[in-house]
Amino acid sequence: MVKERLISLDVFRGLTILLMTIVNNPGDWGNVYPPLLHAEWHGCTPTDLVFPFFIFIMGVAVPLAMPDKFYDGTTFNKILVRSLRMLCLGIFFNFFGKIQLFGLEGIPLLIGRLAITIAVGYALMGSFSSKVKNILAFSILFIYLFLAYSGIEAYHDVRLPGVLQRIAIVYFVVSLLYLKTSQKTQIITGIVLLLGYWATMALIPVPGIGEANLDKGTNLASWLDSVLLKGHMYRGTVIWDPEGILSTIPSIVNGIIGLLIGQILQTEVIKIQKAQKMGIIGTILIFFGLIWDIIFPINKSLWTSSYVLYTTGLATVVLTLLYYTIDIANYKKGFKPFLIWGVNPMIVFFTSQIIPQALVMIEFQNPHNPSEKINLLSYLYTFGIAPFFSNPMTASLAGALVYVGIWTFILWIFYKNKLIFKV
């Protein structure tokens, strides 16, 4: 079977990573419109849809990328190495701001960090033989773990979990499920994982705390993170991580549901029937997600089972609408900007998280207040964007949109020159 690019899926991926770029790069974190922030705890905002949509899209892409469903040692190695490369790229984001080089500071240190970034990016996204990819991926992972647990002061609290790390784990599991099991087994696996996670979180007492609960910092997932990831969690939480160990288990089901949708798209039936089936499935998932929310609240940080059903249901409905519009009705006008984002997500994911950290490192005397220093990122926003808006939230959003505009231009150049960066 010949691989075919599904334009609607590329557009959906582009929409998702564009939204991610907006919510991750406001001009001012102190003034952000509520829909562009995560829910405080229980609940779901548009921002809370970005991550599960990514995982769902990745699941959909698996059968489309491997239509022949052939499995051998070489295939396993490709899946493993791709997962490791994504994992290592994700961990590097957390190391970037902690890299120390021979006592350097300021611009010289920044240049050193950027040089290492280019080297790591090339090692993990460059085109090499399978053997070289293996060596590089395992070597870089070993270096990360050595630095994190070596006792070196600069790295003693570096975070190890993260968004791309979770995507890498889900990709590995979902790819193997697709190649080695039937759809029936995949469905049963998803059901068992969701019910098992609910039972684990709702029924098992939390050591040192008491009965099972879903409160921030005192639930079982938080306790497990505090034991196994001590000192290496998200800086803003201290005792738990939003991409922690236990909550990664239900996220696999986002990938499994995406995988099942991808297999529907792969079937030899007319497109409108595929769209109808997907629309029904999406609606059912949303319904059961909202019902389950009554006893197991929708919560991104805990990645509750209701959150899985609700977000994959919404993702399925969105993909269905795009599939009908683009691939069935053949209406493609206006989707090109999202397409150029969707075919090159990895370079945006990697680089767009490094650039803000780099700009913050460039400091100089504030020309408007010589008694203090200001970093380049703050300067560009404070004096180049904010003065044009009376509403600080609108100004903050404008800052994010300017960043999106710059990236759109860069990605357009890549698209025109057929440059696609993959792991």
C-alpha positions as CSV (number, residue, x, y, z in Angstrom):
1,M,0.0,0.0,0.0
2,V,1.4,3.4,-0.9
3,K,1.7,6.1,1.7
4,E,-0.5,9.2,1.2
5,R,-0.3,12.5,3.0
6,L,-3.6,13.4,4.5
7,I,-3.8,17.1,4.0
8,S,-6.5,17.5,6.7
9,L,-4.3,15.8,9.3
10,D,-1.3,18.1,8.4
11,V,-3.7,21.1,8.7
12,F,-4.9,19.9,12.1
13,R,-1.3,19.4,13.2
14,G,-0.5,22.9,12.0
15,L,-3.5,24.5,13.9
16,T,-2.4,22.6,17.0
17,I,1.2,23.7,17.0
18,L,0.3,27.2,16.1
19,L,-2.0,27.4,19.1
20,M,0.8,25.9,21.2
21,T,3.1,28.7,20.0
22,I,0.6,31.3,20.9
23,V,-0.1,30.0,24.5
24,N,3.6,29.4,25.2
25,N,4.8,32.8,24.1
26,P,2.6,35.6,25.4
27,G,4.2,39.1,25.5
28,D,3.5,39.3,29.2
29,W,2.7,36.3,31.4
30,G,1.0,38.5,33.9
31,N,-1.6,39.6,31.4
32,V,-3.1,36.7,29.4
33,Y,-6.6,36.1,28.3
34,P,-8.1,33.2,30.4
35,P,-8.7,30.8,27.4
36,L,-5.0,31.0,26.7
37,L,-4.1,29.7,30.2
38,H,-4.4,26.2,31.5
39,A,-7.3,25.5,33.9
40,E,-6.3,26.1,37.5
41,W,-7.0,22.4,38.4
42,H,-10.2,20.7,37.3
43,G,-11.7,21.8,34.0
44,C,-10.5,22.3,30.5
45,T,-9.7,25.5,28.5
46,P,-8.7,25.7,24.8
47,T,-5.1,25.6,26.0
48,D,-5.6,22.3,27.7
49,L,-6.5,20.8,24.3
50,V,-3.1,21.4,22.7
51,F,-1.2,18.5,24.3
52,P,-3.8,15.8,24.0
53,F,-4.5,16.9,20.4
54,F,-0.8,16.4,19.6
55,I,-0.9,12.8,21.0
56,F,-4.1,12.0,19.1
57,I,-2.6,13.3,15.9
58,M,0.5,11.3,16.4
59,G,-1.7,8.2,16.9
60,V,-3.6,8.9,13.7
61,A,-0.4,9.2,11.8
62,V,1.0,5.9,12.8
63,P,-1.0,3.6,10.5
64,L,-0.8,6.2,7.7
65,A,3.0,6.1,8.0
66,M,3.2,2.3,8.2
67,P,0.4,1.2,5.8
68,D,1.9,-2.3,5.2
69,K,2.0,-3.1,8.9
70,F,5.3,-5.0,8.6
71,Y,7.2,-5.8,11.7
72,D,10.7,-7.1,12.2
73,G,13.9,-6.2,14.1
74,T,14.6,-3.3,11.8
75,T,11.2,-1.9,12.3
76,F,11.4,-2.2,16.0
77,N,14.8,-0.4,16.0
78,K,13.4,2.4,13.9
79,I,10.5,2.9,16.4
80,L,12.8,2.7,19.4
81,V,15.4,5.2,18.0
82,R,12.7,7.7,16.9
83,S,11.2,7.5,20.4
84,L,14.6,8.1,22.0
85,R,15.4,11.0,19.7
86,M,12.1,12.7,20.6
87,L,12.8,11.9,24.3
88,C,16.3,13.5,24.1
89,L,15.0,16.6,22.3
90,G,12.4,17.1,25.0
91,I,14.9,16.7,27.8
92,F,17.3,19.2,26.2
93,F,14.8,22.0,26.7
94,N,15.2,21.6,30.4
95,F,19.0,21.4,30.2
96,F,19.5,24.5,28.0
97,G,19.1,27.1,30.7
98,K,21.4,25.2,33.1
99,I,24.4,24.6,30.8
100,Q,27.7,25.9,32.3
101,L,30.9,26.2,30.4
102,F,34.2,27.0,32.0
103,G,32.8,29.8,34.1
104,L,31.5,31.8,31.2
105,E,28.7,34.3,31.7
106,G,26.5,36.5,29.6
107,I,26.9,36.5,25.8
108,P,29.9,34.1,25.7
109,L,27.8,31.6,27.7
110,L,24.9,32.1,25.4
111,I,27.0,31.5,22.3
112,G,28.3,28.3,23.9
113,R,24.8,27.1,24.7
114,L,23.6,27.8,21.2
115,A,26.5,25.9,19.8
116,I,25.6,22.9,21.9
117,T,22.0,23.3,20.8
118,I,22.9,23.2,17.2
119,A,25.1,20.1,17.8
120,V,22.3,18.3,19.8
121,G,19.6,19.3,17.3
122,Y,21.7,18.0,14.4
123,A,22.5,14.8,16.2
124,L,18.8,14.1,16.9
125,M,17.2,15.4,13.7
126,G,20.0,14.8,11.2
127,S,19.9,12.1,8.6
128,F,22.3,9.2,9.5
129,S,22.6,5.5,9.2
130,S,20.5,3.5,11.7
131,K,23.7,2.5,13.6
132,V,24.8,6.2,14.0
133,K,21.3,7.2,15.1
134,N,21.4,4.5,17.7
135,I,24.8,5.5,19.1
136,L,23.9,9.2,19.2
137,A,20.5,8.8,20.8
138,F,21.7,6.4,23.5
139,S,24.9,8.5,24.2
140,I,22.9,11.7,24.6
141,L,20.4,10.0,26.9
142,F,23.3,8.6,29.0
143,I,24.9,12.1,29.3
144,Y,21.6,13.6,30.4
145,L,21.1,11.0,33.2
146,F,24.7,11.2,34.2
147,L,24.5,15.0,34.6
148,A,21.1,14.9,36.4
149,Y,22.3,12.3,39.0
150,S,26.1,13.1,39.2
151,G,25.7,15.6,42.0
152,I,26.9,18.5,39.9
153,E,25.3,21.6,41.4
154,A,24.1,23.1,38.0
155,Y,22.1,20.0,37.1
156,H,20.9,18.6,40.5
157,D,17.4,19.9,39.9
158,V,17.0,19.7,36.2
159,R,13.6,18.5,35.1
160,L,13.4,15.2,33.3
161,P,9.7,14.8,32.3
162,G,8.1,17.0,29.7
163,V,5.7,17.2,26.7
164,L,8.0,15.7,24.1
165,Q,9.1,13.1,26.5
166,R,5.5,11.9,27.0
167,I,4.8,12.0,23.3
168,A,7.9,9.8,22.7
169,I,6.7,7.2,25.2
170,V,3.2,7.1,23.8
171,Y,4.6,6.9,20.2
172,F,6.7,3.9,21.2
173,V,3.8,2.0,22.8
174,V,1.2,2.9,20.2
175,S,3.4,1.9,17.3
176,L,4.1,-1.5,18.8
177,L,0.4,-2.0,19.5
178,Y,-0.4,-1.2,15.9
179,L,2.1,-3.6,14.5
180,K,1.6,-6.4,16.9
181,T,-2.1,-6.5,17.9
182,S,-5.6,-6.4,16.4
183,Q,-8.0,-3.5,16.7
184,K,-10.0,-5.5,19.2
185,T,-6.9,-5.8,21.4
186,Q,-6.1,-2.1,21.0
187,I,-9.7,-1.2,22.2
188,I,-9.5,-3.6,25.2
189,T,-6.0,-2.2,26.1
190,G,-7.4,1.4,26.0
191,I,-10.4,0.5,28.2
192,V,-8.3,-1.4,30.7
193,L,-5.8,1.5,31.0
194,L,-8.6,4.1,31.6
195,L,-10.5,2.0,34.1
196,G,-7.3,0.9,35.8
197,Y,-6.1,4.5,36.1
198,W,-9.4,5.6,37.6
199,A,-9.4,2.7,40.1
200,T,-5.8,3.5,41.0
201,M,-6.4,7.2,41.6
202,A,-9.8,6.8,43.3
203,L,-9.3,3.8,45.5
204,I,-5.6,3.4,46.5
205,P,-4.6,5.3,49.7
206,V,-1.7,7.7,49.4
207,P,1.3,6.7,51.5
208,G,2.0,9.2,54.3
209,I,-1.1,11.2,53.4
210,G,-4.2,9.0,53.8
211,E,-7.2,8.1,51.7
212,A,-7.2,8.4,47.9
213,N,-7.9,11.9,46.6
214,L,-7.6,14.1,43.5
215,D,-6.3,17.2,45.2
216,K,-3.3,19.1,44.0
217,G,0.0,17.8,45.6
218,T,-1.6,15.1,47.7
219,N,-2.9,12.5,45.2
220,L,-1.2,9.2,44.4
221,A,0.3,10.5,41.1
222,S,1.9,13.4,43.0
223,W,3.3,11.0,45.7
224,L,4.8,8.7,43.0
225,D,6.5,11.7,41.3
226,S,7.9,12.9,44.6
227,V,9.5,9.5,45.2
228,L,10.8,8.6,41.7
229,L,11.4,12.1,40.3
230,K,12.6,13.8,43.5
231,G,14.5,17.0,42.6
232,H,13.8,16.6,38.8
233,M,10.2,17.9,38.5
234,Y,8.6,21.0,37.0
235,R,10.0,24.0,38.7
236,G,6.6,25.5,39.6
237,T,5.3,22.5,41.5
238,V,8.1,21.1,43.6
239,I,6.3,17.9,44.7
240,W,4.6,16.8,41.5
241,D,5.0,17.1,37.7
242,P,2.2,17.7,35.2
243,E,3.9,15.2,32.9
244,G,4.7,12.8,35.7
245,I,5.0,9.0,35.7
246,L,1.5,7.7,36.6
247,S,-0.4,10.2,34.6
248,T,1.5,9.1,31.5
249,I,-0.4,5.8,31.5
250,P,-3.8,7.2,30.5
251,S,-2.2,9.5,27.9
252,I,-1.3,6.3,26.0
253,V,-5.1,6.0,25.3
254,N,-5.1,9.3,23.5
255,G,-2.7,7.7,21.1
256,I,-4.6,4.5,20.9
257,I,-7.9,6.3,20.0
258,G,-5.9,8.3,17.4
259,L,-4.5,5.0,16.1
260,L,-8.1,3.6,15.7
261,I,-9.2,6.7,13.9
262,G,-6.1,6.4,11.6
263,Q,-7.1,2.8,10.8
264,I,-10.6,4.0,9.9
265,L,-9.1,6.5,7.5
266,Q,-7.0,3.7,6.0
267,T,-10.0,1.5,5.2
268,E,-11.2,1.0,1.6
269,V,-14.6,2.6,1.9
270,I,-15.9,5.8,0.5
271,K,-14.7,8.9,2.3
272,I,-18.1,10.2,3.4
273,Q,-18.7,7.0,5.3
274,K,-15.4,7.4,7.0
275,A,-16.4,10.9,8.0
276,Q,-19.8,9.8,9.3
277,K,-18.2,7.0,11.4
278,M,-15.6,9.4,12.8
279,G,-18.2,12.0,13.7
280,I,-20.3,9.5,15.6
281,I,-17.3,8.1,17.5
282,G,-16.2,11.7,18.4
283,T,-19.6,12.6,19.7
284,I,-19.8,9.4,21.8
285,L,-16.4,10.0,23.3
286,I,-17.3,13.6,24.3
287,F,-20.5,12.3,25.8
288,F,-18.9,9.7,28.0
289,G,-16.1,12.0,28.9
290,L,-18.6,14.5,30.3
291,I,-20.5,11.7,32.1
292,W,-17.3,10.4,33.7
293,D,-16.4,14.0,34.7
294,I,-19.1,13.7,37.4
295,I,-17.0,11.2,39.4
296,F,-13.5,11.6,37.9
297,P,-13.2,15.3,37.0
298,I,-11.7,16.4,33.7
299,N,-8.1,17.4,34.7
300,K,-5.1,17.9,32.5
301,S,-2.5,17.8,35.2
302,L,-3.8,14.4,36.4
303,W,-4.7,13.4,32.8
304,T,-7.9,11.8,34.1
305,S,-9.7,9.2,32.1
306,S,-12.6,11.6,31.6
307,Y,-10.1,14.1,30.2
308,V,-8.8,11.5,27.7
309,L,-12.3,10.7,26.4
310,Y,-13.4,14.4,26.2
311,T,-10.2,15.6,24.4
312,T,-10.0,12.7,22.0
313,G,-13.7,13.2,21.2
314,L,-13.1,16.8,20.4
315,A,-10.0,16.0,18.4
316,T,-12.0,13.4,16.4
317,V,-14.7,15.9,15.7
318,V,-12.3,18.6,14.6
319,L,-10.4,16.1,12.3
320,T,-13.7,15.0,10.9
321,L,-14.7,18.5,10.0
322,L,-11.3,19.2,8.4
323,Y,-11.4,15.8,6.6
324,Y,-14.8,16.6,5.1
325,T,-13.9,20.1,4.1
326,I,-10.5,19.5,2.7
327,D,-10.4,15.8,1.6
328,I,-14.0,15.3,0.6
329,A,-15.4,18.7,-0.5
330,N,-11.9,19.5,-1.8
331,Y,-12.1,23.0,-0.4
332,K,-8.5,24.0,0.4
333,K,-8.6,27.8,0.2
334,G,-7.2,29.5,3.3
335,F,-5.6,26.4,4.8
336,K,-2.1,26.9,3.3
337,P,-0.7,28.8,6.3
338,F,-1.7,25.9,8.7
339,L,-0.4,23.3,6.2
340,I,3.1,24.8,6.3
341,W,3.0,24.7,10.1
342,G,1.7,21.1,10.1
343,V,4.4,19.6,7.8
344,N,7.3,20.9,9.9
345,P,6.2,20.7,13.6
346,M,9.4,19.4,15.1
347,I,11.7,22.3,14.2
348,V,9.1,24.7,15.7
349,F,8.7,22.5,18.8
350,F,12.4,22.4,19.3
351,T,13.6,25.9,18.3
352,S,10.7,28.0,19.6
353,Q,11.4,26.9,23.1
354,I,15.1,27.7,22.9
355,I,14.7,31.2,21.4
356,P,12.9,32.9,24.3
357,Q,15.5,31.4,26.8
358,A,18.3,32.8,24.6
359,L,16.7,36.3,24.3
360,V,16.3,36.4,28.1
361,M,20.1,35.9,28.5
362,I,20.9,39.0,26.4
363,E,20.9,41.8,29.0
364,F,21.9,45.5,28.7
365,Q,21.2,48.8,30.4
366,N,17.6,49.9,30.0
367,P,17.8,53.1,27.9
368,H,14.6,54.3,29.5
369,N,15.9,53.7,33.0
370,P,19.7,53.5,33.1
371,S,19.7,52.4,36.8
372,E,18.4,48.9,35.8
373,K,19.1,46.2,33.3
374,I,16.6,44.7,30.9
375,N,16.8,41.5,28.8
376,L,16.2,41.6,25.0
377,L,12.9,39.7,25.1
378,S,11.4,42.2,27.6
379,Y,12.8,45.1,25.7
380,L,11.3,44.1,22.4
381,Y,7.9,43.6,24.0
382,T,7.9,46.6,26.4
383,F,9.0,49.2,23.8
384,G,8.1,47.6,20.5
385,I,4.7,46.1,21.0
386,A,3.0,47.1,24.3
387,P,2.8,50.9,23.7
388,F,0.5,50.3,20.7
389,F,-2.3,48.8,22.9
390,S,-4.3,50.2,25.8
391,N,-5.5,46.7,27.0
392,P,-2.5,44.8,28.5
393,M,-4.0,41.4,27.6
394,T,-4.4,42.5,24.0
395,A,-0.9,43.7,24.0
396,S,0.3,40.3,25.4
397,L,-1.7,38.5,22.7
398,A,-0.2,40.7,20.0
399,G,3.3,39.8,21.3
400,A,2.5,36.1,20.7
401,L,1.0,36.8,17.3
402,V,4.1,38.7,16.2
403,Y,6.2,35.7,17.2
404,V,3.8,33.5,15.2
405,G,4.1,35.8,12.2
406,I,7.9,35.5,12.3
407,W,7.7,31.7,12.5
408,T,5.1,31.6,9.6
409,F,7.6,33.4,7.4
410,I,10.4,31.0,8.4
411,L,8.2,27.9,7.8
412,W,7.1,29.3,4.5
413,I,10.7,29.5,3.3
414,F,11.2,25.9,4.5
415,Y,8.1,24.8,2.7
416,K,9.0,26.5,-0.6
417,N,12.4,24.8,-0.4
418,K,11.0,21.4,0.6
419,L,12.9,21.4,3.9
420,I,11.3,19.1,6.4
421,F,13.0,18.4,9.8
422,K,12.2,15.0,11.3
423,V,13.4,12.9,14.2
